[in-house]
Amino acid sequence: MASLYKRKGIYYIKYYVGPTIVRRSLKTDCYPIARELQRKFESSMAQGQDNPLPTRTPLPEILSKYVRYIRATKTPKSAQTDIYYLRSMFGEICPELENTRRRAGQGGKRKKNKKSPTISNTIIAACFEEVTTARISEFIADRVLSNGLAPKTANRYREILCRLYNWAMVEGGVKMPNDKNPASKVRKYKLKASEISFLTIPQIDEQLNALRNTPQMQIMVAMLIYAGLRREELLWLTREDVDLRKGMIWVRAKTINKEFWQPKNKVNRVVPISQSLHSYLIRYMPKPSFGGWYFPSPKGVHYDPDNFSRDLRIQNREAKLKWSCLDFRHTFGSQLAMKGISLYKISKLMGNSPEVCRTHYAAIMPESLVDCVDFSDDHHKPKVIR
């Protein structure tokens, strides 16, 4: 069924697929090992199983297929994030990984990087199957040292590579040596304790007062602080999502102008409108917009998240403030935690898991633990021995 032959000191296996002759390198110069691989190959083929020998797939080919796969199965933003990481790891080695964004001032043409990729800034291998655990670990460590990557970002590289290799081995037709995922063996970086930045009550007043000359921006920031919305959740609100009569904000999936959007955790939720937030919303009238947006952009269209952050940053810079949308969201959770609201309720209001809220907010509610350590009472006072 299959025959062995030796070329330049390395054993190869030769077999037929129909009328076509297929030759595969066994990557060994040891005859007993080559014979064992030949035996396994013939046994697998006799049982109708796939070829057990490692494949040799060009990197551009498998990455091109994988990018098309994630574009078909993920939201555009999530897919674009993964593509950014893949481009950072492998470079623009296929059309699907090319950066199509044009830089201003270049006559509509993107300025190309004149430096050729080297082993220190991208993962390079003769084929997809030759990427090793050591090479992946070296790449991530190099990025941590040279770019100052945070442990969470370093682990993100590992996570994306794990998903890439799992897909390639299950659906991409790739046979890895020893059928092992090389990224899964890379050790995770230890995460540091979360540093949560949030506004105090006087700082909330300072922030909102600094935006008094731009009423819509002021009310948008008030919504972030008093409702704990994510930036995109705020910008995807429509007029039907905010009901002042019922005192409710609906954060839910929707399709507007043929574009689908859903909350980050893919779960719809309702956030009550507090009295503090109601005092701002009651005097706000949404401007006409194409799509019925509750907070349209200055041009009357959907407010791009990056443009909103830029506009907020410019106004805060003038007021010598540096808080961001994430600080406003943490303010909502932190203020509720300090009031003694349960982490379960906070997680429901913010669209997070209780574990995430525990990580972020448990440390700022020590008052709730005071009665847990005092197990003595008036009836069980310790006796004093003299």
N, C-alpha and C positions, 0 to 999 in steps of 0.2 A: 504493500500500500504506500509505503514511503521508504526512501533510501537515504543513506548518509553519504556525504562526500566531504573532503577536506580541501580548503582553499586558503592559502597564506597562513597555515597553522590553525585556522578556525574551522570547526565542523558546521556544516550546513545540512538541512533536510530538504529533500525534493519530493514533491507529490503532485498529483494531477487534480485539477478542478475542471471536470469535463475534458475538453481537448487542450486546456491551457496548463502549462507547467508552472508551478509555483515553487519558489526557492526562499527559504527562511534561514537566517543565521541563528544558530543555537548559542552563540556568544561564549563558547568554551573550546579549549584545546585538549580537554580530557576525554578520552574515548569512553570510559564507563559512564560519565555524566551524559555524554551525547547519546549513548545507547538507551539510558533511562528516559531521557526526554523523547526519544523516538518511540519508545514503548508507550509512554503516556499519550503521545499524540495519536498513535494508531488505535489505542484503546478508546479514546474519546471519539474519534471519527467513526469507529465501529458501532458505538452506542448512539450515534446521531447527534452528538453534542458539538458545540462550537469548537473552533480551533483553539486549543489551550495555550499555544505559543504566544508570547508577547507580540503585539503589533508594532508598527512603526508609522505613526501618523504625524504628518507635518503640523507644526504648531498653528500656522495660519488657517489650515483646514478645520481643525477641531474648534478653534476659537470662533471662527466665522459661524459654524453651526450652533455653537452655544449662545452666541449673541442673538441669533435669530430666535432661539428657543426662549430666552428670558424676555425678549420683546413681546413674544406671543403669550407669555404666561404671567407677566408682572405688569403693574401699572407703569405708565411712561416714566414717572419720576423715579420709582424704585429701580426700573431697568437701567435708566441713565446713570444712577449712582453706581450700580454694579459695573457698568461699562467703563466708568471713570477709573475704578480700581483696577480693572483688567488692563486698561490702557497704561496705567501707571506701572503695572507689573511686567507687561510683555511689550509695551511700545505699540506703535501704529503699524502692526505687521499684517493687517488685513483691512479691507475697506470698511468693515463693520466697526473697527476700533479707531478709525480716523476721527480726529476732532474737527467737526464741521462748523464750529462757531468761528465767525470772522472777527478779526480784531479791527477796531476803528482806526482810521488813519492809514490803512494799508491798501486803499483803492479797492476794497472788497475782497482782497486776497489775504488768506491767513499766512502769517509769517512762520516759516518753517524753522525748526530747531536745526542749526547747522551741525551740532554735535551728533556723532553717530553713537548709537546705544552701546554701552559697554556692560561687562558682567557686574559692575558695581552698582548700576542703576536700573537694570532690567533683568528679567529671568531669561537666559538664553540657553537653548539646547538644540541638538540636531533634530530631535523629534519630541513629541509630547510625552512619550513614555520614558524619556531619559531625564526628565525633571525629577530630582531626588529630594529627599527630606532635608539633606544637608544644604542643598542649593536654596531651597525655600527659606530655611532658617537663616542662612547667610544674607539673603535679600532683605528680610524683615529687620534683622539686626542692623544692617547697613542703613536702612531708612530711619530707624530709631535714633542711631548715633548722628547721622548727617542732617536729618530734617527735624529731629526732636519730636518724633511721633509720640503721642500719648499711648499708654498700654492698651487702652480701649481701641484705638485706631490700628495698632499693631495686630491685635486679635481679630480685627475686622478683615485684614488681609488674609489671615489664616482661614477664617470662616468662609470667605468667598472662594479660595482655592479648594477647600474641602468640598464645597458644593459643586464646583467645576469638575473635579475628578470623580465624585460620586455619579454625576450625570453622565460623564464620558464613559465610565465603566458599565453603567446600566443601560443607557440609551444611545450612547455615541459610538458603540462598536469598538471600543478601545479595550485591549487586553494589557493590563499593567504587569510588570514582573512580579511574580509571586501573588498576583491578584490583590495587591495592597495599595491603599490610597496614601501617597507620600505626605500629603498635607496633614493627615490625621495624626501623624507621629510628632509633629512640631509642637513643642510645649507652649502653653498659653502664658502670656505675660500677666503678672499679678497686678490687679487693679488697685488703685489708691482709693481711700475713702472719699465719698462724694463731697464736694464743696458746694453748698447751696447758697446762692445769692438771692436775697429777697428784700423788699422794701418794708420799712417800718411805717406806722400810721402817719407820722409827720412827713416822711419821704414820699408817701403816696400823694399827699396834698401838694407837696412841692413839685412832683412830676406832673400832675394834672394841671396845676396852676401855670406851669411853664408852657403849656400848649393852649392856653386860653384864647390866643389869637387865631388858632386854626381849629374851629369847633369840631369838624369831622375827625381829625386826628386825635383830639382830646377824648372824644367819645369812643373811638376805637381802642385807645389805650385803657380807658375805663372798663371797657368790655373785657379786655385781656386780664386786668387786675381783679375785677369783681366777679368774673365768670370762669376764670382759669382756662380759657380756650387756647388751643395751639394757634400759631399764626395762620396756617392754611384753613383751619376751621373757621376762624374769623372772616377770612377773605372769601370763603365759599358760602357765607350766609346769604339767603335771599329774603325778600320781604315776608314770605310765608313762614320763615323759620323763626321770626321774632314776634311774639304775641304779648303785647303789653297788658292787654285785658286779662289774660290768663296768667301773666307773669312767668312765661316760660320761653326758653331758647331751645330749639331743636337742632341738634348736631346730627345730621343724617346724610346717607348716601343720596346722590342725585346725578342726573345727566342734564347739562345745560349747553346749548349750542353744539350738540353732538359729542360733548366731552364728559366722560364719566368721572366722578370723584366719590371717595368714601373716607370716613375717619381712619386714622392711622391703625387703630386696632380692629378695624372692620366691624365695629359694633356701634349702632346708633344709640344716642343717649339724649336725655333732657336735663337742662340746667336751669334751676329756678332763678328768677331775676330778683336780686336783693333790693332793698330800699335805696341803698347807696347808688347802685347801678340804675335803678328806675328814675332817679332824679336827673340823670344825664340823658337817658333815652327818651324821656317824655318830651323833651324840647328838640328832638332830632327828627328831621324829615328827610328820608332818603331821596337823593337826586334821581331823575329819570336816567335809566341806563338800558343798554341792550343786553337783556338777560335777567333783569329784575334784581340786580345785586343790591344788598342792603348797604354795603360800603363800596361803591364803585370807585374806580380810579379817577384822578382829575380829568381824564378824557372821556369819562362815562362808560368805560368798559371794565372787564374783570381786572382787579388790582393785582398785578404781579407781586408775589411774595418778596422777591429781592428788591423791587422798586419801593415797596412799602417800607422795608427795613432801612433802605437808603434814605428815604424822606424823613423817617423818624430819627435816624442818626444825625442828619443835618440839623434838625430843629433842636435836638438834645445837646448837640455840640455848642450851639449858640447859647444855650442856657447852662453850659458847663456840667451837663449830666451825662452819664455813661450807661444807663440801664437799657436793657434790651427786652425783646418779646419773651425770652425764656425767663428773665428775672421777674417779669410781670406774672407769668404763669406760676412760678414758684412762690410768688407772694400770696396768691390765692390759697395754695395748699398749706403754706407755712402759717398764715394767719389763722386758718381753720384749725390746724393742729395745735397751735398755742391756745386756742379757745377750748380745747379738749374734745373736739369732734373726732369720732373714731376714724381710724385709718381706712376701714372698709367703706365708710360713707364718702370719705375724700376720694378714694379710688373710683367710686362710681360716678362722682361728679366730674372728675378730671379725665375719665376714660383710660385709667391706668389699672394695672393689677395691684392688689394689696401689697405684694412683695416689693414692687417698685416704690410705692408710697412709704412703705416701712423703711426702705433704704434712704429715702430722701428726707422724711419728716419725723421719724421716730425720735431722733436725738434732740429735737427742739420741743418735745412735750414731756420734760422730766417730772412735772407736777403730777402727772397721772400715775407715777410709780412710787410716790412718797408713802402712800398707805400700804404698799405691798411689802415693805421691809419691816414694818412695825407690827410684830405678831404678839406683842404683850398688851394686856388691857388691865383695867382696875381689879378684875377678879383673879388675874394670874400674874401678880407682881412678883419679881424674883425675891426670894428670901435672902436677907443679909446674914451671913454667918459670922459670928464674933468669937 
